[in-house]
């Protein structure tokens, strides 16, 4: 029979050991790490990630993460390199070689071939005096105090630390290369994530039963419309007609938020309900074009610390107001994006 307490205790110790292994990497994010980031950023070719066994599995994932975040990269198994795949290497490439011991035989045999091609090497190992470290122009230390398994034999904490350091490189490169959500969208056209990143504002905006208010409307009536709208705002518009051009637009003149309402009620007391919308509204609401990317809307909301944008139609007619066509909120944007509420 399984001893549940012992099982949970062992699993907890595993996670704690792996968490500690990752945390121990933080003080190692020094000038050497910066040199690695700069070398990868400045590489004119591809990042060739290599390793054997568990290190190879981790290396494959690191290569995939780099490639998906704008750094051309692929994984090359040293064993395959001996059988024709050396043709994948070019003089403009950079090799990221992974071996926890730094002395894995198949990898060590591969290193002189890389050196002969004059391709720079970034090594990741636990031993700064290992063959890998000695061959590398840059060495990143991935040593851990102990593995997470009860026998202290199985690559667990060490592979977790290696993967985490690879992610740290990718995240640092996103910053160093100014990689944007729109760039990510270009590399991920398929699947739900790709669709969300590539979507335009008009694809996700609210268009029905919008909470339109008129500037002269009393707040007693406006509150009812804002409440029914469920977006936490009221969009204040004036209708503009142009008989010559035969167009009719709703010109945006302001916006009322839940915060505006609360502050006005506190300030005006009983007079609040008879006060016209024009005296409460914010007169310079933030807007976005229906043709903009959803990611751009999210960035704009982040920048201004707001959760809603009024969507407008881009007008091709000079000096004509752009019609209000919808509303987009932070929940309509990409999950995981930081928004303020």
N, C-alpha and C positions, 0 to 999 in steps of 0.2 A: 504493500500500500504506500502511496506517495505521501511523504511528510510535507504538507502544504506550507507550513511555516519555514521549513528549511529551503524549500524551492523558492519561495518569495524572497527569502533572505539572500540566497545565492544570486538570483536575478537582480536584486537591488544592488548588491555589491558589484556585479558586472557593469551596470549602468554608471554607478558612481566611479568605478575605476576608469571607464572610458571617458567620462566627463572630465576627470582629473587629467587624463592624458591630453585631451584637447586644451584644457586650461593651461597646462604646462608649456604649450607652444607659444603663448602670448608674449613672454619675455624674449623669445627668439625672433620676433618680428623686428629685426634691426636693419642695419645698412646692407647686410648680405641679402635679406629678403627684398629690400628695395632694388638692389642690383638685379635680382632675378626678375622682378616685375619689369624693370626697364629693358632688360635683355629680350624678354618675350615681346614687349610692346614694340621694340625697334626691329624685331626680326623681319626680314624682307621675304622670307619663304614661309614654311609651315613649321609648327611645333610638332615634333615627332616624339610621342610618349612611348616609353618602352619599359618592360619589366617581365618577370617570369612568375608563374604561380599566382599566389594571392596578390602580390604586388602588381602583376599583370592585370588582374581583374580591376584593381583600384585604378591603375593607370588608364585602362580603357574608359572608365567613368570620367576621370579627369580630362581626358582628351575630348570626350563628348561635351562636357561642361564648357571647356574652352571654345570649342567650335560653335556651340549654341549662343555664346556671348560675344561673338565677333572676332575671335582669335582662331584663324585657320589651324586645325590640329587633327591628327589621327593617331591611332595606336598601331605600333609595329612590334610583333613578337620577335625576339632575337632568333628563335628557331626558324621562323619563316624568312628572316633576313638572310640566313645561310642558304636558302633554297630559292633565290630569285627576287625576293622582295627588296633587296638592296637598291634596286632601280627606283624605288620610291624616294630615296634620299637625294637631295640636291645641296649644292654648296651654300645656298642662302637659308637653309633650314637651321633649326636649333633642336637639340635632343634633350628631353627631360627624362632621365633614367632613374628608375625606382628599384631599390633593393634594401630591405631593412638591415640586413647584415652588411651590405655594400660589397659582398664577396660572392654573390650567386654566380656559379661557374658559367652558365650559358650567357649571362649578361656581361661578365668580365671578358669573355672571349670576343664579344661583340664590340667592346669599347675601342680596341685598336683600329678596327675598321672605320669607326666613326672618326677617330683622330686622323687617320690617313686621308680622309676626305676633307679635313680641316673644318669640321662642323663643331661648333661650340657645344659643350655639355653642361647642363644643370643637373647635379646629382642630388637625390634624396635618399639618405640612409641614416642609421643610428650611430655610425662610427666615422668620425672625422678623419681617421687614419686608414680607412678602408681603401681597397683598390679603386672603387668607384669614386670616392672623395678625391683621391690623388689624380684621377684622370679629369675630373670636372673643373671647369673654370669657376663655377659657383656651387657651393655645397650647402644644402638645407638639412638641418639636423632634425630627424623625426624620432629620436629616442624616447622610449617610455620607461617608467620605473618597473612596471610589471604588466603582464598580459592580464586580461579580465577573466580567463577561465580558471577553474580550480587547480589545474595542473601547471599553470604558468607556462604553457607550451604552445597553445594554439594562437595564431595571429588574430587577435581581437582588438585589444586597445591599440596595438601598433598600426593595424590597417585602418582603424577609425581615425587615428591621428594623421595618418598619411592622406586619407581622403579629405579630412578637414583642412589640412594645409593646402591641398590642391584647390579646394573651394575658396580658401583665402586668397590664393593667387588669382583665381578667376574674378572674385569680387573686387580685388585691388585693380585688376586690369579694366574692369568696367568703369571704374573711376578714372584711371589713367588715360583711357581712350575716349572718354565722354560718350560711352555707349548708351543709347536712348531706347525707350520702349518701342519707338517706331523702327529702330534697327532690329530689335528682337522680333518684331512682327514680320519683317522681311525674311528672317531666317526660320520662322515658324508659321508658314502659311496654312498648314493643315491642322485639323483638330479644333477642339473648342477653344483652346488658348489662342491659337492663331486667328480664329474668327473674331474673338473679342479684341485682340490687339489691332486687327486690320479694320474693324468696324468704324463706320462714320457715326457722328452724333445722331443723324437722322434715323439711323437703324435702331437706336435704343431709346430715343427721347419719348417723353409723354406728350401726346397730341390731343387726347380726348378730355373733355370736361376740365379744361384748364381754368384755374382760378383767376379769371380776368376781373379787374376792378376799374372803376372810373374815378378820376381825381376828386370829383365832387360828391362821391358816394359817402354817406355817413358810416362811421366805423361799426356801428351796430349791424348794419347790413354786410359790411365787408368781412367781419369775423365769421359770419355764417358761411360765406363763400370760401374763405380760406380753410375753414374746418372741413367742408365737404371735399375740397381739393386734395386733402391728405398729403400734400407736398411740403407743408410747413411754410408756405409763402403765398402772397397774392401778387399777381402781375398787373401793374397799373398801366393802362393804355389809353390813348386818344385815337379816335378814328380819323384818318386823313383821306380826303377824296381829291382826285385830280381828274376833272371831267375831260380835259384835253387828251390826257393819256389813257383815260378810261381805266384807272386803277383805284383800288381802295385798300389802304394799309392800316394796320393797327400800330400806331407809333408808340414805342415803349417810352414811358416818361418816369417810371419809378418801380419800386418793389417794396413790399411789406413782408417782413419775416415775423416769426413767432416772437423773436427777441424784441423787435420794434413794438409789437403789440403789448408785451408785458411791461416794457419800460414806459410806454405812453399811458397805460392804465394806472401805473404807480404815480406818474407825474400829474395826470389830469383828473383822476378820481371820477366822479359822476359825469363830468363834462366829456369824458372820453367817447361815450357812445354817440354823441351828436357831432363830434369833431369830424370834418371831412378827411378823406384818405390823403389828400394832397399835403396836409399838415403833419402827417405821421410818416409817410413813405420816405425811403432813401432815394434820392434823385439821380444817383449815378450807379445803377445796377450793373453787375458784371454780365457780359453776354458772350456767346460763342456762335459761330456760324454752323449751320446744319451740315455743311460739307467738311467740317473739321473732324479729325480723328477723335475717337473716344479717349484715347490716351492723352491727347492735348487738353481735353476737358478736365480730366483728372488732375493733370499738372497745374492747370489754372486754378482749380478749386484748392489744391494744396497751397499754392503760392499766396492766395488771398484768405486762407483759413475759413472757407465757406463750404457749404455742402450742396448748393444748388446754383445752376446757371440758367439764364433765359436764353433760349435758342432763337436765332433770327435768320431770316432768309437773306441771302446775299442779293442785293438789288443791282441790276445792270443799268438802271436808269439813274443818271447823274442827279444828285441833290434830292433824291427821293428817299423817304424813310424806309428802312428795311422792316418787313413785317415780322411780327412775333409768330413763330410757327411751332413752338414747343418749349418744354422744360426738361433738363437733364439733371439728375442728382447723383451723388457719389455711389449709391447702391447700384446704379446702372453701369458703372465703370468696372474696370478689371478688378476681380477679387485679389486682395493682398496689397492693393495700392493704399498708401497712407492718406486718410482723409480726416478732416476735423468736423466735429458735430457739436 
